[in-house]
């Protein structure tokens, strides 16, 4: 690992050795692991989530958290107020317990969409756009789960399982867990009168220490125009020798990222983008990103659109470096949201991520430059229109 990656003063957390990371693909695989960890919690549960909606998945998590609270575990839930709009009153009442504390990030006066648009666009209340988009479950200061999933049935439908959103989560053990705890506590204490204190990290056993050989670093975005996430990705793209593969749910990257992708592709690096296909929760963003396809394809970048279901996974692979977390690396999220990713520098895990990408590529439609030039006229118009909307949105608050 190059020294400037380890010693940069531009990153809040350093690289730490001796961690263990395990990848889980899709809700039916990672939700049971998360629930099992809650059931085994002895001291504390920290949950930081953006999207929380009443339904089967959230019901299972509430039940597990309540059982933990009944046996004396202290549960601290940090939810984004906008993201939790569809958490109904019944579920909020179920979470009323002496050992459960809930804090809502950047609370809104109203959850009415038109009223909030009025406040943002006409009253210039841009602070309403600051959201907490992180996804973190931290248990007993010894295990963390990080990725892109929220607590919603979209990731594990009780019916039509084939429609589950495609997502990736990490289970983390080792020294970096303390960094995730520090990040959670700092955000919590910035908005809550019920302050939390950092707990000592649970020491790994001798066998766990021997097994934990992977290097990791937590990178963040503080929604105040300083993004470690963007800086780290930009550097890794610049120094890539073999591959740069990116998976994101919303592809509206900065000019700097697009430029670096094109430069390394021209230099012979295998650059691929894995993006949502026709099945998406925000078609407008897909159409806006289509405006970028032509130049990227012309410069040797391969573009794949995932077909079976909605691709929500957020993952970057640059040689042996991996980044998985909440960030889509799009300009809107990096400007307005709290985001956090787990970076890993390990050849073994990078090989697993490579296999994951290759499976997703096989379930995708690849575009060519010649084929893209022949797309229908109405797709030209849609992409042009939504690109103008996207450009307008970037002017808000400037």
N, C-alpha and C positions, 0 to 999 in steps of 0.2 A: 504494500500500500504506500503510495507516495506521501512524502512528509507534509506537503501543503494541505492534503486532505485531513491529516491528523491535527495539525497545529494551527489551523486558521482561526483567527480571533473573530471571524464573522459568524461563527456558529456557537449557539448557546451551550450545546452539549458536545462533549468530545466522543471520539470513537472509543468503545470499550470492548475488551476481549472477554472470552469465557461465557458466551451466551449460547442458548439453544433456541432455535426457531423451527416451527413446524407449520407447514402450509395446509389449509383446508379449503376445498373448492365447493362452493354452493351451500345454501342454508341447511339442507337436510344433513350435511356433514359437520358444519361448524356450530350450528345452534345446539345440538346435543352435547358437544364438548363444553360449550360455554355454560350450559345449564348444569352439567355435572360438576363443573368447577364451583358454581354458586352453591350447589348442594354440599360441597365439601368445605366451604369457607368456615373459618373458625373465629376470625377477629373482625375483618372489615371487607366491605364491598364498595368499590368506587365504580360508578357507571356514568359515562359521558357520551351522550347520544344526540344526534341531530334529528333524524326521522323516527318518531315514535307514534304509532297508530294503533288504536284498539283493534283487537282481532285475536286469532289463535296464537300467533307467535308472542305477542305482548302478554296475553293471558298466562302463557307458560312461564314467562320471565317474572311476572308479578307474583305468581304462586310460589316460585322458587325463592324470590327475595323475601316474601312474607314468612316462609318457613325458616329461612336463615335468621330473620329478625326475631322470631319466636324463641330461637335458641341463643339469643343474646348477641348476634352479629350486628355491628353498626353499618347500616347501608346509607351511602351518600349518593344521591342521584342528581346529576347536573344535566339538565335537558334544555335544548334550545326552545324558546317560547313559540317561535313560528313553526319549527319542525314538529312540535308536539301538539299542534292545533287539533289534530284528529284523535287525541287521547281523550276519551269521553269522561264525563263526570263520575260515572260509576267506577271506572278504573282509578281515577284520581282519589276517590274516597277509599278504595281498597288499600291504597298505599299510605293511609294515615295510620301511623304506628309510632310508638315512642322511640324505636330504634331505627326509624327511617326518616331521613331528611331530604327534601326535594328543593332544589334551587333552579329557577328558570332564567336562562341567559337572555339579556336584553328584552325584558318583558314589553309587550305591546299593549297599548290602551284598548285595542280592539283587534280581533282576528278577521274582520271584514276586509276582503281584498281591495275593494274599490275605495274604502276609507283610507287604507294604508297607501294606495297609489296616489290619492289626493295629497296626503301629507308629504310624501316623498317628492312628487313632481311639482306641486304648486306651493307647498309650504316649506320646501327645502329641508325636510327632516331626514337627511340622508343617514343619520345615525341608525335609523330603523333597518337599514340594509346590512348592518354588521351582524352576522350570524355565527353561531358555533357549529361548524360542520364536522367536528372531530367524532370519531367512533372508538371508544375505549372501554374495556371492562377489566378492572384490576382487582385481584383477590389476594388478601392477606400479604400484600407486598412481595409475593413470590411468583405470581403468574399474571400475565396480561394477555388480552386478546385485542388485536388492532387490525383494522381493514376498512372496507367501504360499506359494510352492511348497517342497516338500521333495524329497529324492531317493528317490522311490518310484514304482513302476510305475502307481500310481493316476493320476498326471498324464500318462502317456504309455504306455498298455497295449500290449504287443507284439501282443496280440490284442484284438478288440472295441474299436477306437479310439474308437467312438462313446460309450463309457462313461468317457472321460477326465474327470477332475475339471476343472471350469471355474475357471481361475486367471489372474491378471494379474501380470506382472513388468515391472520398469523396468530399462533400461540407463542408467547415469549416467556423465557425464564432466564435469569442471570442478572448481571449488574445494570443493564439498561432499564430494567423494571423500575429502579429507583428514579430514573429520569422521567419515566412516564408518570410516576407518582408525584414528582415535583411539579410537573406541568399541570396535572389535575389540581393539586392543592393551590397552586398560584392562581389559576383561573377561578376556582371556587372562592378563595379568600378575597378576590377583587370585587365580588358581587354579593357575598353573603356575610351577614352579621355573625352567623354561627361559624367561627373560624375553625379550620382543620389544622392539625399539626402533622408534620411529616413523621411517619412511622419508620422504625429501623428496618432495613431490608433483611428478609429472611435468608439466612446463609444456606448455600447449597451444600449437600452432602459431598463426601470425598468422591463418590462415584459420579455425581452430577457435575462436579467441578472438572473431573477428568473428561467427561463427555462433552462439556460445554466449551467448544473451541472456536465458535463463530464470532466474528467481530461485528458489532452493530453500533449505530448512532441514531438518535432521535433528531429529526429535523422538523421545523415548524414554520408557520406563517402567522403573523400576528395581526393581520388585516390593517396595518398602518404603514403600508408601502415598503415593508422590509420582509423579504421572503427568502429564508434559508433554502426552502424547497426549490425555488426557481434557480437560485445560485448553484446549488449542488447538482441539479439535473443539467444545467448548462455546462458546468465544468466536466461532468462525466461524458456528455455527448462530445465535447471538444477533444477529450483524450481517448475516446473509444478506438480500438484497433480492429475489432472483428464485427461486433453487432451493436445496434441500438434498436430495441424493440419496445414500443410503448402501447399500452392499453389504457383507454380512458373513455368514460361515458359521454363526455362533452368536449369536443376538440375545437377550441378557439384559443390557440396558444399565442404567446407574445411573438413579436417580430423577431426578437433575438433567438428564440428557440427554433422558429422556422428557418432562419438563416443558418444556424448551426447544423440543423438536420440536413439541409441541402448541401452544405459544404462537406460534411463527412461522407454523405452518399456519393458525391462526386469523387471523393478520395478512395472509394472502393469499400467503405464500410457497409455492411448489410443493414439497411435502415427500413424498418417496417412499422406501420401503424395499424393497430387493431381497434376498430371503431364500431359503434352500433350501426346496425342495418335498419331496415324499415320498422322494426319493432323497437320503439323507444318511448320514454315518457315525455320527451320534449322534442317533437319533430322539428320545431323552428330552429333549434340549435344545430340539428343535423343539416338542415338546409343551409344555414349560415356557414357551417364548416365546409360545405361543398364548394364554396367560392375559392377555397384554398387548394383543392385537389389538383387542378390542372398544373400549376407551377411545381407542386411537390412531385407529381408523377413525372413531369418533364425532366426533373433533376435526379431521377433515379430512385426515388422513394417508393416503396411498395405499400399499397393501401388495401386493407382487407376490411370488409363490413360483415360483422357477425350476423348470421341469419336465423338460428333456431328460436331465440328469445332475446330479451333486452340485455345487452352487455353493460353491466354497471361496474365491472372490475377496474381498479386503478392500480396499475403495476408498470414499473419501468425496469428494463434489463439492459445494462450496458456492460458488455463483456462479463465479468464475474460480480458486478455490482447490481444489487436489486433494491428497489424502493417500493414498498407496499403501504397503503394507508388510506387517508380520506381525500387526498388532493387529486383533482382532475387536471391540474396544471393549466386550467383555462384562465383567461384574464379576469373574468368576473370573480371567481372563487379566490384567486390570489389577491385581489384588491379588497374584498369585503369580508372574507370569512376567516375564522380561526381554523387552521388545518394542521395536521401532523402526520408524518410518515415514519415508518421504521426502515432505515437503510441497513443493508447487510452486505458485507464483502466476504463472499465464501463461494468457492468453485462448486462444492457439492450442492448447495442450495440453488445456485445459479443454474445448474444442470436440471434440477427439478422444475424450476420456473421455465426454462427453455422447453421442456416437454409439455408443460401446461400451455404455453403459447402455441406450440406446434399442433396440439389437439384443437385449439380454438381456430387456428388458421384453416385447418381442414374442414371446419364447420362454417367457413366464411366465403364470401364472394370477393375475389380479387379484381381490382380495376386496373386497366392499362391506360396509358395516355391516349392511344388511338381510340379505344373504346369510349373513354370519357369525353372525348371531343364530339362523339356522335350522339350524346345524350339528347333527350327530347327538349323542345323549346320551352315547355312549361316548367321543366326542372331548372332551366336557365333563369327563368323569371322568379321562381320561388327562392332560389339561392341568392339572387341579386337583392330581392326585397328584404329577406331576413338578415342579410349582411348589413344593409342600411340600418335596420333596427338594432343590430348588435353594436354598430358604430355609435349610434345615438346613446345606447345604454352606457357606453364607456365615458360619455361626456357628463353623466350625472355626478354632481358633487365636485366637479372641477372648478 
